[in-house]
Amino acid sequence: MELTKVSLVKFADQRANIRRAVEKCDGFKELTPEKKVLLKPNLVMWDEALPYPKFGVITTAVVVEEMVKLLKEHGCSDITIAEATTEDKDINSGTMAAYRGMGYPYLEKKYGVKLCDLNRGPYEKIEFDGFSLSIAAPVLEADFIINLPVLKTHNSTKVTLGFKNLKGCLARRSKVFCHHPEIPLDRFIQRIGEKLAPALTLIDGIYALDRGPAVNGTAHRADLLIASRDMFAADVTGTMLLGMRPDEIGHLAEHARRHDLPLDGSNVEIKGEKLSDHVMPLRWDWGWLEDNSGPTAFGRMGISGIYYPKYDDTICSGCSFLNNMLLILLLGAYTGEPFGNIEFLTGKVARSKGGFAKTFLFGNCIIRANRDNPLINEAVPIKGCPPRTEDIVRILNEHGINADFDDYVQYRASLAARYEGQPQFQEQHFTITA
């Protein structure tokens, strides 16, 4: 069996180690100077309104900057950085805001790099087996894709590494479509990765995220770089570093089946560090009460009179992030007295079984799914795709739930405070300065 090279290198705050990670896996073996190169980092969100700990959530600027420098040394002149950051006007989240916040315009000015917002398109419709997806044309037109995901877990797909990062190349409607009521999310992820097939994947493991993929996860300094010309091999290695079995990751198992590949890493040759020395078992899921009435925090606080079943894979990224905010608002609104026999539904497929005074329907998809549900006593739609923060707070208060947005502000501040005074968490890793 021919072995696939995967480099595993300690970062140790030495930028030269990013070069080592690329060189050890022969990352530029098939790169020639005239090729159109596209870098796809993971900038899943941005936030200019609330405390925003970036550790483990987004690709570090230092990895992106050093990759650009290496490409320029290699003689490449056509370099594009492309991403589609979640758009939310309430916190000024968007691709260009993220680029500005991290100093990417400096790369544009000094190295002639193009900054591309994949949210703006254009897109090309691609047919797969049984479905179609709209993929950003700049990605399809690239000759050499460099995939720069983060070493982190995900509350639906368990890990979000090379394969999952490429979902960001889709048009917004296609991203929502991937959270399908009948087709597994992992199947979409595998097919996208198979189609785009990056020439080089470098997993940014300077920080690793427990219970990701967003800011409510807990970051750890892993200080690792994982690189390979084979995205599957890189993801298998990253999965094992996170303490998980690759055969338990739906999109990796699907890819192995379709391409007759082993899932135990037996076809991978690790160059550099010893993998077993750096395994960091992290959690991917959030605990829920046994009766599915809410997160375990409800039980700890003695909250009753509310039914809030766990999210499923049909909830897309925008609603998923705000779902966390909604739960924090409810925790803050609890006075010690039971809520008024209410339920909250999310995603695309949940149907109320009735018996509640009010049924809050969070987002347009679940509103449609329950539009003609005769078992609902009083439907309370929270409209939007995703809903606006101000609408969420207003509707809760209009229906007797004393929601105070300051509770969420304090919660976000507490997340950021986790990393204060800890020298291993360095904000400068996320800023490019002239």
N, C-alpha and C positions, 0 to 999 in steps of 0.2 A: 504494500500500500504506500502510495506516495504521500509524504507528510506535508502539511501546510504550515508555513512559518507564521508564528504569532509572536511578536515581541512584547515582553513584559518588563517595563523599565520603571525604576523609581524616579520621580520628578525631583524631589529634594531641593526645590527652589533653584534648580540649575536649568536654564533655558536650553543649554546644549543637550540635555537629555531628551528633549522633544525630537531633535535631530537623530539622536541615537535610536529612538523608538522607530522612526521611519526607516533608518538605514538597516537595522537588524532584521526587518521583514522584507527588505528590498522593495520598499514602498513606491519608489519612483522608477522601478525597472521598465515599465511600459510607458513612461511619460517622456514625450518629446516637446521641445520648446514651443512648437507651433500649435499645440493643442489648446482648445478652449477648456479651461479649468474652472470648476464650480465647487466652492466650499459650502457645505450645509451644516452649520452649527445647530445646536438646540437652544433657541431663545424662546422658550415656551410662553413666557409672559414677561411683562415689564410693569413697573408700578412707580409712579411719581407722586402718589398721594399718601401712601401708608408705608411704614417701615418694611423694607424689602430685603431679607437675607437671601442672597443669591447662591450661597454655598450648596453645591450639589443639585441646584435647580436648573442652572443654565451653563453652557459651555464657557469656560474661562476665556477672557480676552487674551491671556498670555499664550494659550494654545493656538488661537486663531492668528495672532500676530506672528508668532514664530513660523507657522505654516506658510504664511504669505512670504516671509523672508526667504524660506527655503525654496519656494517656487521661483522667486525672483533670481536667486542664485543659480537655479537650474535653467534660467533663460526664458522662463514663461512670461509672457506679456499680457495675455488675455485671461485675466483672473476675475471671477465674480464671487462675491459672498451673497448667498441667497437664503432667505428665511421667511416664514409667515407667522410672526408673533401674534398671539391672541389679541384681538382688538376689543378694547373696553374704554370708552370715553371717560368713565368715572375715575379711572386711575391713570389715564393717558397711556394705556398699554397699546402698543402697536410696533411694527417692525422698525420704522424709521426712528421712533422714540428710543427703542432699545439700542439701535446703532449709535445714535447721538450720545446716549447715556454711557455707553461703553467706550466711546472715543473712536469708533470705526471711521468717521470722516478723515481722521489722520491717515489711515491706510489708503483711503481714496486719494488724498492729496499727495502723499509721499511716494506711493508705489503704483498709482494709477489703477487701483482696484475698483471695480464697479460694485456698487451696493444695490441689491435687487430686493424689492418687496414682493414676495410671491403671492401676497394677498391681492395684488393688483392685476395678476395675470400677465399676458394672455395664457389660455389653457388649451390643451389638445385632448380630445376625448379618446380614451384608450379602451379597447374591448378586452375583457378578460373572459374566463370561462363562466358564463352565467351572469355577468354584471359588467358595467362600464364605469370608469372613473375619469374625471378631468384632472390632468396633471399639468403643472406649470410648464409652459413651452421652454423657458430658459434651461430647465433641468434636462428635458429631453434632448435639447440641442447641444448640451455639453459633451465634450469628448472624454473628459476625465473628471469624475465626481469624487470628491474627498468628503467623506461622511465623518462629522465630528460630534457624536453624541456624548452624553454624560453617563457615568456609572451610577445608575439609580434604579430603584424599584418603581413599580406602577400598580395602582390599586385595582386594575382590571387585567392587565396582561402580565403581571408579576414582575417583569423587567421591562425597561424601556432603554434599549441600546441602539445598535445600528439599524436593525430592521424598523423598529418603531419610530425612530427619528425621521425616517423618510415619509411618514404619513403627513409631515408638514409641507410636502411638495404638492399636496392636493388643493384644488379649489375648495372653498368653504363648504359648499353644498355636498361635495364628495366626502369631505371629512365627516359631516353629519351622517351621510348615507352609510359610512363604515360601521356606525353603531346601529346595526340592522337588527330588526326583531327576529330574523330567521337565520341569517348568515353570520357565523362567528366572526368577531372582530379580528381574531388571530389569522383567519384566512385572508382577509383583506391585507393585513400587514405583510404576510408572507408574499402575496402576489405582487405588491408594490415593490418590495425589496428585490424580488426575482426579476422584475421588469427593469428597474433602474440599475441594479448591479454595480454599486460604486467600485471604482478602481482601487480605492484605499479607504479603510475605516480606521480611525484613531479614536478610541474611547477615552475621553477625558475623565480619568479617575483621580484627579488631584483631590476632589471631594466626592464622596459617595453619599447617596440619599436613602435613608430608611423611611419606608411608607411614603414614597413619592407619588406623583411627580412634582408636586407644587410646594409652596413655602411652608405648609403645615407639616411636612415631613421633617425628619431630624437628620442633619448632615454630620458626617464624620470625615476626618482627614485621612484619606486612604493613600494619597501621595503616589498614585500609580498611573502609568500610561500603557494602554493596550493597543497594539496596531497590527494590522494584517491587510494583505491585498484580497483576502477572502473574508467578506463580512460575516458569513455564517461562523467561521472559525473564531473570529474576534468575539462574536456574541456568545458562543459556547464558553469561551474563556472568561468573559465578563460575568456570565451567569454563575459559573462555578466560583468565581471570586466573591460573589454575593451570597454564597452558601446555598445555592439552589441547584437542582438537577436539571440539565437542559431538556430531558425528556418530559419534564413537567411544564415546559414553556410551549404553549400551543403553536405559535408561529415557527419555532425552531423544530418542533416535532413534525410539523407539516412540511417544512423545507427538507428535512432529512428523508422523509418518506418519498417525496417527489424526486429527489436526486440521489437516493440510495447512499446516504451518508450516515456514519455512526454518530451517536449522541453522547458518547462518553469521553470525547476528546482524544480518542486513540489515534486519530488521523492528524493531530496537531503537534507541532514541534515548537515548544516554548523556548524562545531565545531571550536570555537575560535572567531575570529573577526566577526563583522557584515558586510555582503557583501555590503550593501547599503552605508556604510561609506567609501568605498574604490573604488567605480566605477570611472574609469578614461577613459572617451571617447576618443579614438584615431582614427585617419584616417588610412585607409588601401589602398586607391587608389591615383593615381597621376592625376592631372588635364590635360585635353587635349583640344585643340581648337575645337570649334563647327563644323568646316568643316573637322575635323580629320587630319589636315595638320601638326600637331606637338604638343608638350607640350605647356602649357600656357606660358612658358618662351619665346617661339618664338614670341608670340603675344606681350608680354611686351617689347621685344627688337625691334619689328617692322620687324622681319625676314620674307622674302617672297622669292618666286622662289624655294621653296622646299616643297615636300609633304612627310611627315613622319608619316604614320598612327600609331595609338596606338597598342602596343603589344597585343596579345591575349594569351589564356591559352596554346597554342601549343608551345610557346617559353619556352625552358627549362632553368634550373638555370644558366648554364654556359654562354649562350648567353644573358640571362636577365641581368646579372651583367655587361657584356661588352656593352650591349645596352645603359646602363647609361653612360658609358665612351664615347661611340660614340656620344651621344647627347651633352656631355660637350665639346668634340672636335669641334663639329659643331658650338656651341655657341661661342667658342673661335675664330673660323675661320671667323665669321661674320664681315665684314668690313663696313657695312652700305649700301652696294649695294646688290641687290637681287642675290640669288644664281641662277645658270643657268638652271632653269626649270628641277630640278632633283627630283627623288623619292628614298626612302629607304624602303625596305620590310624586315620583320623579321618573325620568326616562321616557320610554316610548310604549311600553307594553303593559304596565301594571294597571289592573282594573280594581276599583273599589268593590269590596264585598258587602258594603252597606253597614248600617248600624251605628253610624257616626253623625253627630250633630252637624259637623261641617267637614268637607273634604277639600283641602287646599291642593290645587293642581299646579305644579311648579314647571312652567315652560310650555311653549306651544304644542310640543309633541304629545305630552301627557294630557293636555287639554283635549286634543283631538281624539285620543284613545278612549276618553271617558265622556265624550260629548253626549252620547245617547244612553248613558248608563242609568237605568231606572232605579238603581239601588242607592244612588247618592241623594241624601236629604237636601243638602245645600252645597252646591259647588262654589268654590272660591278660586277663580282662575288668577294665576300670577303670570300674566302674558309676557312674552318676549322670547328671543332666540339668540342669546339667553336673556332673562329678565334684567331690567335695570335695578341697581341697588336701591335707589330712592323709591321705586315702586314696591320692592319687597318690604321695606320698612313701613311704608305708608299702608299697604294692605294688611299687614299683621296688626298694626295699631287700629285700623278701622274695624277689625274683627276681634277686638278685645285682648290682643296680645301686646303687652307693653314693651315693644322692641325698641332698643336704644342703640343706635349705630356706634356710640362711644364704647359699648361693650366689645364690639368687633375691633375697634381701633386699639383698645387695650390688649386684646388677644394678640393682634399682630405685633404690637410692641413687645409682648412677652416672647414671641417667637424670635424676634431679633435679639432680645436680651440673652438668649441662650449662648450666643457666640461672643458676647462682649468680654473683653479681658482675657481672651484665649488666643495666644499668639499664633497658633496653627491655622486660624481662620483669618485670612488676609484679604481685605477688600481690594487691595491694589491688583490682585489677580484678575479683577474684572474691569480694569480700566487701562486703556491705551493712552499714553500721554506723549506729546511731542518732545 
